[in-house]
Amino acid sequence: MNVNLDSDDTFPNVCLTDSSEDDLATEDLETLAVLARAGREAQQQLRQPQHNIGLRGHQYILEVLNGNPRNCRELFRLEVDAFRALCSLLRSNRFLKDTRKGLTVEEQIGMFTSVVAAGDEQRIVGQRFQHSTETVNAHVRNVMKALCRLGTHLIYPTHTSGVHPTIAANPSNYPWFEGCIGAIDGTMIDAVVPAEVREAYRNRHGKVAQNVLCVCDLDMKFTFLYTGWEGSSHDARVFIHALSQGRNAFPMPLDGHYYLVDSAYPCTRGFMPPYPRERYHRSDRQGQRGFRGYKDYFNHRHSCIRNVIERTFGVLKSRFRILRLMPGYKVGRQGDLIIACCTLHNFIRMTSPNDWLFEEWRDMELSPSGRAYSDAAVSGNHPDMTVESARAMAAIRDDIAKRMWEARSGH
Protein backbone atom coordinates (compact mmCIF):
# COMPACT_ATOMS: atom_id res chain seq x y z
CA MET A 1 0.00 0.00 0.00
CA ASN A 2 1.29 3.36 -0.95
CA VAL A 3 0.97 6.25 1.50
CA ASN A 4 1.08 9.80 0.25
CA LEU A 5 3.09 11.74 2.81
CA ASP A 6 2.34 15.00 1.08
CA SER A 7 -1.37 14.72 1.78
CA ASP A 8 -2.84 16.82 4.62
CA ASP A 9 -5.41 14.14 5.41
CA THR A 10 -2.96 11.40 6.41
CA PHE A 11 -2.69 12.48 10.09
CA PRO A 12 -5.68 14.68 10.62
CA ASN A 13 -5.14 15.07 14.43
CA VAL A 14 -1.44 15.85 14.32
CA CYS A 15 -0.17 19.40 13.90
CA LEU A 16 3.30 19.63 12.47
CA THR A 17 5.30 22.81 13.33
CA ASP A 18 8.67 23.70 12.06
CA SER A 19 11.58 25.03 14.23
CA SER A 20 11.19 28.63 13.13
CA GLU A 21 7.74 28.83 14.69
CA ASP A 22 9.11 27.45 18.05
CA ASP A 23 11.79 30.13 18.11
CA LEU A 24 9.25 32.88 17.58
CA ALA A 25 7.07 31.64 20.45
CA THR A 26 10.03 31.54 22.83
CA GLU A 27 11.03 35.07 21.90
CA ASP A 28 7.49 36.29 22.54
CA LEU A 29 7.50 34.76 26.05
CA GLU A 30 10.86 36.29 26.85
CA THR A 31 9.65 39.67 25.65
CA LEU A 32 6.56 39.47 27.83
CA ALA A 33 8.68 38.52 30.86
CA VAL A 34 11.00 41.48 30.29
CA LEU A 35 8.06 43.87 29.95
CA ALA A 36 6.46 42.54 33.15
CA ARG A 37 9.74 42.89 35.04
CA ALA A 38 10.18 46.43 33.77
CA GLY A 39 6.61 47.27 34.81
CA ARG A 40 7.21 46.02 38.33
CA GLU A 41 10.44 47.98 38.63
CA ALA A 42 8.75 51.12 37.35
CA GLN A 43 5.91 50.64 39.82
CA GLN A 44 8.36 50.28 42.69
CA GLN A 45 10.17 53.43 41.60
CA LEU A 46 6.91 55.36 41.44
CA ARG A 47 5.58 54.01 44.77
CA GLN A 48 5.27 56.86 47.32
CA PRO A 49 5.16 56.58 51.13
CA GLN A 50 1.80 57.34 52.72
CA HIS A 51 3.07 60.05 55.08
CA ASN A 52 4.80 62.46 52.70
CA ILE A 53 2.38 65.38 52.60
CA GLY A 54 3.50 68.74 53.92
CA LEU A 55 6.06 69.32 56.67
CA ARG A 56 7.63 66.52 58.64
CA GLY A 57 6.89 66.31 62.37
CA HIS A 58 9.69 68.46 63.80
CA GLN A 59 9.32 71.06 61.07
CA TYR A 60 5.60 71.15 61.73
CA ILE A 61 6.17 71.73 65.46
CA LEU A 62 8.61 74.57 64.76
CA GLU A 63 6.11 76.26 62.46
CA VAL A 64 3.41 76.05 65.12
CA LEU A 65 5.60 77.29 67.99
CA ASN A 66 7.07 80.14 65.95
CA GLY A 67 3.78 81.14 64.36
CA ASN A 68 0.60 82.70 65.71
CA PRO A 69 0.18 81.75 69.42
CA ARG A 70 -3.43 80.82 68.75
CA ASN A 71 -2.25 77.86 66.67
CA CYS A 72 -0.51 76.26 69.65
CA ARG A 73 -3.52 76.95 71.84
CA GLU A 74 -5.99 75.41 69.42
CA LEU A 75 -3.87 72.43 68.31
CA PHE A 76 -2.20 71.47 71.60
CA ARG A 77 -4.40 73.28 74.19
CA LEU A 78 -1.29 74.93 75.69
CA GLU A 79 0.24 78.36 75.54
CA VAL A 80 3.54 78.51 73.63
CA ASP A 81 5.58 79.35 76.74
CA ALA A 82 4.05 76.47 78.68
CA PHE A 83 4.73 74.07 75.81
CA ARG A 84 8.40 75.08 75.61
CA ALA A 85 8.80 74.97 79.39
CA LEU A 86 7.31 71.46 79.57
CA CYS A 87 9.67 70.17 76.88
CA SER A 88 12.64 71.74 78.66
CA LEU A 89 11.64 70.26 82.04
CA LEU A 90 11.10 66.73 80.72
CA ARG A 91 14.33 66.82 78.74
CA SER A 92 16.51 68.27 81.51
CA ASN A 93 15.24 65.70 84.03
CA ARG A 94 15.65 62.88 81.49
CA PHE A 95 12.02 61.90 81.64
CA LEU A 96 12.01 62.18 77.83
CA LYS A 97 14.72 62.45 75.20
CA ASP A 98 15.08 62.76 71.44
CA THR A 99 14.98 59.36 69.79
CA ARG A 100 17.67 57.87 67.57
CA LYS A 101 15.23 58.05 64.67
CA GLY A 102 15.05 61.81 65.00
CA LEU A 103 11.82 62.34 66.94
CA THR A 104 12.40 65.32 69.22
CA VAL A 105 10.83 65.81 72.63
CA GLU A 106 8.79 68.67 71.17
CA GLU A 107 7.36 66.36 68.52
CA GLN A 108 6.48 63.69 71.08
CA ILE A 109 4.74 66.24 73.31
CA GLY A 110 2.89 67.58 70.28
CA MET A 111 1.56 64.14 69.38
CA PHE A 112 0.52 63.48 72.98
CA THR A 113 -1.35 66.76 73.40
CA SER A 114 -3.00 66.36 70.00
CA VAL A 115 -4.45 63.02 71.10
CA VAL A 116 -5.17 63.77 74.77
CA ALA A 117 -5.99 67.47 74.81
CA ALA A 118 -7.35 68.21 71.33
CA GLY A 119 -9.00 64.78 71.19
CA ASP A 120 -7.76 63.92 67.70
CA GLU A 121 -7.66 60.31 66.53
CA GLN A 122 -4.21 58.78 66.31
CA ARG A 123 -4.72 58.22 62.58
CA ILE A 124 -5.29 61.96 62.08
CA VAL A 125 -2.28 62.80 64.25
CA GLY A 126 -0.16 60.39 62.20
CA GLN A 127 -1.10 62.20 59.00
CA ARG A 128 -0.38 65.56 60.59
CA PHE A 129 3.06 64.56 61.89
CA GLN A 130 3.83 62.20 58.99
CA HIS A 131 4.20 59.08 61.16
CA SER A 132 2.46 55.74 61.32
CA THR A 133 -0.32 55.10 63.80
CA GLU A 134 1.96 52.64 65.63
CA THR A 135 4.60 55.34 66.09
CA VAL A 136 2.05 57.82 67.40
CA ASN A 137 0.63 55.27 69.85
CA ALA A 138 4.07 54.34 71.16
CA HIS A 139 5.09 57.94 71.84
CA VAL A 140 1.74 58.86 73.39
CA ARG A 141 2.39 56.04 75.85
CA ASN A 142 5.97 57.22 76.49
CA VAL A 143 4.89 60.78 77.21
CA MET A 144 2.12 59.51 79.48
CA LYS A 145 4.65 57.53 81.52
CA ALA A 146 6.98 60.53 81.70
CA LEU A 147 4.18 62.77 82.98
CA CYS A 148 3.20 60.18 85.60
CA ARG A 149 6.79 60.27 86.86
CA LEU A 150 6.70 64.05 86.85
CA GLY A 151 3.44 63.88 88.79
CA THR A 152 5.26 62.57 91.87
CA HIS A 153 6.97 65.98 91.98
CA LEU A 154 3.99 68.18 91.06
CA ILE A 155 0.96 66.59 92.73
CA TYR A 156 1.48 67.25 96.42
CA PRO A 157 0.16 69.61 99.13
CA THR A 158 1.62 73.08 98.71
CA HIS A 159 0.06 74.81 101.72
CA THR A 160 -0.34 72.71 104.84
CA SER A 161 -0.06 75.24 107.67
CA GLY A 162 -1.05 78.81 108.43
CA VAL A 163 -3.75 80.70 106.59
CA HIS A 164 -4.00 80.24 102.86
CA PRO A 165 -3.58 83.55 100.96
CA THR A 166 -6.89 83.00 99.15
CA ILE A 167 -8.71 82.87 102.49
CA ALA A 168 -6.75 85.74 104.03
CA ALA A 169 -7.48 88.04 101.08
CA ASN A 170 -11.25 87.64 101.32
CA PRO A 171 -12.95 89.30 104.32
CA SER A 172 -16.03 87.13 103.76
CA ASN A 173 -13.93 84.03 104.50
CA TYR A 174 -11.35 85.30 106.98
CA PRO A 175 -10.98 84.62 109.84
CA TRP A 176 -13.87 82.16 109.75
CA PHE A 177 -12.30 79.58 107.40
CA GLU A 178 -8.68 80.22 108.33
CA GLY A 179 -8.12 76.46 108.84
CA CYS A 180 -9.24 75.48 105.34
CA ILE A 181 -6.45 74.10 103.12
CA GLY A 182 -8.44 72.73 100.21
CA ALA A 183 -11.41 70.67 99.07
CA ILE A 184 -12.16 67.02 98.38
CA ASP A 185 -14.54 65.74 95.76
CA GLY A 186 -14.71 63.25 92.94
CA THR A 187 -15.53 63.29 89.28
CA MET A 188 -16.76 60.74 86.79
CA ILE A 189 -14.31 60.09 83.97
CA ASP A 190 -15.44 58.17 80.91
CA ALA A 191 -14.21 54.55 80.97
CA VAL A 192 -13.98 51.59 78.61
CA VAL A 193 -14.11 48.24 80.42
CA PRO A 194 -14.76 44.57 79.55
CA ALA A 195 -18.38 43.56 79.13
CA GLU A 196 -18.39 41.31 82.21
CA VAL A 197 -17.71 44.26 84.57
CA ARG A 198 -19.46 47.01 82.63
CA GLU A 199 -22.49 47.19 84.91
CA ALA A 200 -20.27 47.76 87.94
CA TYR A 201 -18.82 50.83 86.22
CA ARG A 202 -22.21 52.20 85.20
CA ASN A 203 -22.95 55.23 87.38
CA ARG A 204 -26.27 56.67 88.50
CA HIS A 205 -26.55 58.59 85.23
CA GLY A 206 -26.31 55.36 83.21
CA LYS A 207 -22.82 56.09 81.86
CA VAL A 208 -19.86 53.73 82.08
CA ALA A 209 -17.27 55.65 84.10
CA GLN A 210 -14.77 55.44 86.90
CA ASN A 211 -14.75 57.47 90.08
CA VAL A 212 -11.63 59.59 90.35
CA LEU A 213 -11.15 60.90 93.87
CA CYS A 214 -9.31 64.19 94.10
CA VAL A 215 -7.99 66.73 96.55
CA CYS A 216 -7.21 70.22 95.35
CA ASP A 217 -5.86 73.31 97.05
CA LEU A 218 -7.35 76.78 96.85
CA ASP A 219 -5.10 77.60 93.88
CA MET A 220 -6.90 75.06 91.66
CA LYS A 221 -4.02 72.57 91.77
CA PHE A 222 -4.47 68.87 92.46
CA THR A 223 -2.70 67.68 95.60
CA PHE A 224 -3.87 64.07 95.58
CA LEU A 225 -5.46 61.61 93.11
CA TYR A 226 -7.00 58.19 93.48
CA THR A 227 -8.18 56.48 90.29
CA GLY A 228 -9.78 53.17 89.39
CA TRP A 229 -13.01 52.93 91.41
CA GLU A 230 -16.16 51.78 89.64
CA GLY A 231 -18.69 54.41 88.73
CA SER A 232 -21.38 52.73 90.83
CA SER A 233 -19.34 53.00 94.05
CA HIS A 234 -20.90 55.20 96.72
CA ASP A 235 -19.03 58.20 98.09
CA ALA A 236 -18.90 57.03 101.69
CA ARG A 237 -17.63 53.57 100.76
CA VAL A 238 -14.82 54.97 98.64
CA PHE A 239 -13.93 57.53 101.28
CA ILE A 240 -13.63 55.00 104.10
CA HIS A 241 -11.65 52.56 101.98
CA ALA A 242 -9.40 55.26 100.60
CA LEU A 243 -8.35 56.69 103.93
CA SER A 244 -7.65 53.22 105.29
CA GLN A 245 -5.03 52.32 102.68
CA GLY A 246 -1.65 53.37 104.01
CA ARG A 247 0.18 52.76 100.74
CA ASN A 248 -1.69 55.71 99.19
CA ALA A 249 -0.25 58.23 101.66
CA PHE A 250 -3.20 60.58 101.77
CA PRO A 251 -2.10 64.06 102.96
CA MET A 252 -4.01 64.32 106.23
CA PRO A 253 -4.44 67.91 107.44
CA LEU A 254 -2.54 69.09 110.48
CA ASP A 255 -4.32 69.90 113.74
CA GLY A 256 -6.55 72.93 113.34
CA HIS A 257 -6.81 72.48 109.57
CA TYR A 258 -9.37 70.72 107.41
CA TYR A 259 -10.69 70.04 103.93
CA LEU A 260 -14.13 71.18 102.82
CA VAL A 261 -16.28 68.28 101.62
CA ASP A 262 -19.88 67.90 100.55
CA SER A 263 -22.68 66.24 102.48
CA ALA A 264 -21.84 62.77 101.14
CA TYR A 265 -18.83 62.65 103.46
CA PRO A 266 -18.84 62.11 107.21
CA CYS A 267 -18.31 64.98 109.59
CA THR A 268 -15.06 64.08 111.35
CA ARG A 269 -11.71 65.61 112.26
CA GLY A 270 -10.02 67.07 109.21
CA PHE A 271 -13.15 67.03 107.01
CA MET A 272 -15.88 69.66 107.27
CA PRO A 273 -19.16 69.10 105.39
CA PRO A 274 -22.04 71.63 105.18
CA TYR A 275 -25.11 71.45 107.37
CA PRO A 276 -27.48 68.75 106.15
CA ARG A 277 -31.05 69.55 105.11
CA GLU A 278 -30.15 73.17 104.38
CA ARG A 279 -29.79 75.00 101.07
CA TYR A 280 -26.31 74.72 99.63
CA HIS A 281 -25.81 75.68 95.98
CA ARG A 282 -26.55 79.11 94.65
CA SER A 283 -29.17 77.64 92.33
CA ASP A 284 -31.01 76.31 95.39
CA ARG A 285 -31.75 79.89 96.43
CA GLN A 286 -33.49 80.83 93.16
CA GLY A 287 -32.40 84.43 93.32
CA GLN A 288 -33.32 84.92 96.99
CA ARG A 289 -30.79 87.25 98.62
CA GLY A 290 -31.72 86.66 102.24
CA PHE A 291 -30.61 83.88 104.57
CA ARG A 292 -32.72 81.85 106.97
CA GLY A 293 -30.16 81.73 109.74
CA TYR A 294 -26.57 80.92 110.61
CA LYS A 295 -26.71 77.40 109.09
CA ASP A 296 -28.03 78.69 105.78
CA TYR A 297 -25.40 81.42 105.66
CA PHE A 298 -22.62 78.99 106.60
CA ASN A 299 -23.63 76.66 103.77
CA HIS A 300 -23.51 79.56 101.33
CA ARG A 301 -19.96 80.52 102.32
CA HIS A 302 -18.92 76.85 102.42
CA SER A 303 -20.24 76.36 98.89
CA CYS A 304 -18.41 79.41 97.57
CA ILE A 305 -15.07 78.11 98.85
CA ARG A 306 -15.55 74.43 98.05
CA ASN A 307 -16.58 75.37 94.53
CA VAL A 308 -12.85 75.60 93.76
CA ILE A 309 -12.67 71.87 93.14
CA GLU A 310 -15.63 71.91 90.78
CA ARG A 311 -14.00 74.71 88.80
CA THR A 312 -10.76 72.71 88.77
CA PHE A 313 -12.63 69.76 87.28
CA GLY A 314 -14.11 72.13 84.72
CA VAL A 315 -10.68 73.31 83.58
CA LEU A 316 -9.36 69.73 83.47
CA LYS A 317 -12.18 68.41 81.28
CA SER A 318 -12.27 71.47 79.07
CA ARG A 319 -8.58 71.12 78.27
CA PHE A 320 -8.31 67.34 77.98
CA ARG A 321 -11.15 66.25 75.76
CA ILE A 322 -10.09 62.61 75.87
CA LEU A 323 -11.51 62.44 79.43
CA ARG A 324 -15.00 62.83 77.99
CA LEU A 325 -14.53 60.12 75.35
CA MET A 326 -11.94 57.60 76.48
CA PRO A 327 -10.45 55.30 73.80
CA GLY A 328 -10.41 51.56 74.30
CA TYR A 329 -7.19 51.45 76.34
CA LYS A 330 -6.64 48.95 79.12
CA VAL A 331 -8.15 50.01 82.43
CA GLY A 332 -4.74 50.54 84.01
CA ARG A 333 -3.63 52.75 81.16
CA GLN A 334 -6.81 54.80 81.48
CA GLY A 335 -5.90 55.53 85.10
CA ASP A 336 -2.35 56.53 84.15
CA LEU A 337 -3.73 58.80 81.46
CA ILE A 338 -5.85 60.62 84.05
CA ILE A 339 -2.80 61.09 86.28
CA ALA A 340 -0.82 62.42 83.32
CA CYS A 341 -3.57 64.93 82.52
CA CYS A 342 -3.72 66.14 86.13
CA THR A 343 0.07 66.47 86.21
CA LEU A 344 -0.01 68.60 83.08
CA HIS A 345 -2.87 70.61 84.61
CA ASN A 346 -0.71 71.43 87.66
CA PHE A 347 2.28 72.27 85.49
CA ILE A 348 0.25 74.73 83.44
CA ARG A 349 -1.15 76.30 86.59
CA MET A 350 2.38 76.79 87.95
CA THR A 351 3.94 78.13 84.75
CA SER A 352 0.99 79.95 83.15
CA PRO A 353 -1.22 81.39 85.92
CA ASN A 354 -3.03 83.54 83.34
CA ASP A 355 -3.85 80.58 81.11
CA TRP A 356 -7.09 81.29 79.23
CA LEU A 357 -8.95 78.26 80.61
CA PHE A 358 -8.14 79.12 84.22
CA GLU A 359 -9.37 82.65 83.53
CA GLU A 360 -12.61 81.34 82.04
CA TRP A 361 -13.30 79.14 85.09
CA ARG A 362 -11.97 81.53 87.74
CA ASP A 363 -15.36 82.75 89.00
CA MET A 364 -17.68 80.19 87.47
CA GLU A 365 -20.06 78.21 89.68
CA LEU A 366 -21.62 74.95 88.57
CA SER A 367 -25.21 73.96 89.16
CA PRO A 368 -25.98 70.73 91.03
CA SER A 369 -26.85 68.93 87.78
CA GLY A 370 -23.56 69.91 86.22
CA ARG A 371 -21.25 69.41 89.13
CA ALA A 372 -19.16 66.30 89.66
CA TYR A 373 -20.61 63.49 91.72
CA SER A 374 -18.53 63.45 94.86
CA ASP A 375 -16.09 60.85 96.13
CA ALA A 376 -13.01 60.99 98.30
CA ALA A 377 -9.30 60.32 98.43
CA VAL A 378 -6.81 57.98 100.08
CA SER A 379 -4.82 58.02 103.26
CA GLY A 380 -1.97 56.64 105.25
CA ASN A 381 -4.05 57.04 108.41
CA HIS A 382 -7.14 55.20 109.53
CA PRO A 383 -10.06 57.64 109.57
CA ASP A 384 -11.30 58.62 112.98
CA MET A 385 -14.97 57.75 112.70
CA THR A 386 -15.72 57.89 116.41
CA VAL A 387 -18.60 59.82 117.87
CA GLU A 388 -16.13 62.07 119.71
CA SER A 389 -14.44 63.02 116.45
CA ALA A 390 -17.76 63.80 114.78
CA ARG A 391 -18.86 65.93 117.73
CA ALA A 392 -15.56 67.82 117.77
CA MET A 393 -15.83 68.71 114.08
CA ALA A 394 -19.50 69.64 114.43
CA ALA A 395 -18.58 71.96 117.33
CA ILE A 396 -15.94 73.69 115.18
CA ARG A 397 -18.50 74.11 112.41
CA ASP A 398 -21.07 75.55 114.82
CA ASP A 399 -18.52 77.99 116.23
CA ILE A 400 -17.56 79.22 112.77
CA ALA A 401 -21.17 79.50 111.62
CA LYS A 402 -22.40 81.41 114.68
CA ARG A 403 -19.48 83.85 114.79
CA MET A 404 -19.78 84.50 111.07
CA TRP A 405 -23.53 85.07 111.35
CA GLU A 406 -23.08 87.44 114.29
CA ALA A 407 -20.45 89.43 112.40
CA ARG A 408 -22.74 89.69 109.36
CA SER A 409 -25.70 90.77 111.50
CA GLY A 410 -23.61 93.34 113.33
CA HIS A 411 -24.19 91.86 116.78
Salt bridges, closest charged atoms under 4 A:
GLU74 OE2 - ARG70 NH2 3.44
GLU79 OE2 - ARG73 NH2 3.28
ASP98 OD1 - ARG91 NH2 3.11
GLU106 OE1 - ARG91 NH2 2.91
GLU107 OE2 - HIS131 NE2 2.40
ASP120 OD2 - ARG128 NH1 3.06
GLU121 OE1 - ARG123 NH2 3.27
ASP185 OD2 - ARG306 NH1 2.92
ASP185 OD2 - ARG371 NH1 3.92
GLU199 OE2 - ARG202 NH2 3.22
ASP217 OD2 - LYS221 NZ 3.44
ASP219 OD2 - HIS164 NE2 3.42
ASP219 OD2 - LYS221 NZ 3.72
ASP262 OD2 - ARG371 NH1 3.65
ASP296 OD2 - ARG279 NH2 2.44
ASP296 OD1 - ARG285 NH1 2.73
GLU310 OE2 - ARG306 NH2 2.90
GLU310 OE2 - ARG371 NH1 4.00
ASP355 OD2 - ARG319 NH2 2.57
GLU359 OE1 - ARG362 NE 3.57
ASP363 OD2 - ARG362 NH1 3.39
GLU365 OE1 - ARG282 NH2 3.03
ASP384 OD2 - ARG269 NH1 3.21
ASP399 OD2 - ARG403 NE 3.03
